[in-house]
């Protein structure tokens, strides 16, 4: 999930020389939130399943693995894409 968010920020949300910020923190329920900040104002969209395609499934995988995810624009431009992962008792 982290790799997908960061890869999307680098490939689709930035140009060479742009900074991509990755942040992870625990939320009060014990789960983890991961955020990827980039310079693009274009919000991510989950594509329909295309079994012949060689790419385009990343956000579907993220959706399947996390509690919830989303994106929001940043006041200074760009966006942050985030995902929450549930705490697991071991």
N, C-alpha and C positions, 0 to 999 in steps of 0.2 A: 504494500500500500504506500509506504513512504517512497519507494523507488518510483512508483507510478506518478505520484503527485509532483515529485521533483523533476522527473523526466519531462512531464507535460509542461511544467513551468519553463524549463530550459528550451525545449523544442518549439513550443507554440506560444510562449508568453514573453520571450525575451529575444534581444538581438545580441550579437557579439559585443562584449564589454558591459552589458547590463548585469546588475546584481540580482541574484535570486536568493531570497531569504527563506530559510527553513527553521521552523520553531516547533518544539515539542514540549508539552507540559502535562501534568496530571490535573484532572478535574476532581471536584469534591467527591464524586462517586468512586474514585479510585482508578478510573479508566484514564486513557491517554488521548490527548488531542495533538494531531500533527497538522501544521500549516505550511503551505508553500506560497510565498508572496512573489509576484512578478510584475512586470511593467505593462502588460497588455490589459486593456479594458474589456476584452472579449471573454465572456463567461463560458465555462465548459458545458458541453452538451453530451449526454450519453447517446451514442449512435445506435440505430437498430442493428440487430444481429445480422451479420453477413458472413456466412461460413466460408465463402471463397476469398475473403479479404485476408491479407497477411498482417494487418494492424487494425487498430480502432476498437479493441476490446478492453482496454485498460480501465476505463471508468466503470464498465460492467463488473469487472473483477473487484474493483474497490467497493462498489455497491454491495457485492455479495459478502465481503469480508468484514465490513465495519458496521458499527451500530447505526451511524448516520454520517452524511457528508454534505457539503454544500460549498458555495462560493459567494463572496460579496465584494463589491467594489471598494477601493480605498479612497479616502478623501483627497489624497495627494496624487491620484491616478494609479492605474494598475488594479490588481485584485489580489485576494487571498483565497486559496482553495484549502479547505480543511476537512479533516475526517476524525471521528471519534471511535476509539476502540475500547470495548468493555474490559473491565478488570477480570482476570481469571484466577480463581482460587486454586492453589496447588498444595 
